């Protein structure tokens, strides 16, 4: 499983720049570059929300991928050694995120 570094700190699943989910989904079925992809597992952290204390950061996890044009996509699973999820300073929807590791075939 890939090592995941997530810079989207406005996501409720983000802790210590890692994801607390067991798996994520990257979408972008017709992606030609990084900006055409996004983390469909993103969920915005509300001002008054808190992180589930029972969840801990996963440093490697399953990444399901619908970006068919990516060189790392094999049978809808990411095969890269490491993956970066990025976004703007204040992401408030999944489409504000991107898979920084995407590389077009």
Secondary structure as UniProt FT lines:
FT   STRAND          2..6
FT   TURN            9..10
FT   TURN            12..13
FT   STRAND          14..15
FT   TURN            16..17
FT   STRAND          18..19
FT   STRAND          23..27
FT   TURN            29..30
FT   HELIX           34..36
FT   STRAND          38..39
FT   TURN            40..41
FT   TURN            47..48
FT   TURN            53..54
FT   STRAND          60..65
FT   TURN            68..69
FT   TURN            71..72
FT   STRAND          73..74
FT   TURN            75..76
FT   STRAND          77..78
FT   STRAND          82..87
FT   TURN            89..90
FT   HELIX           94..96
FT   STRAND          97..99
FT   TURN            100..101
//
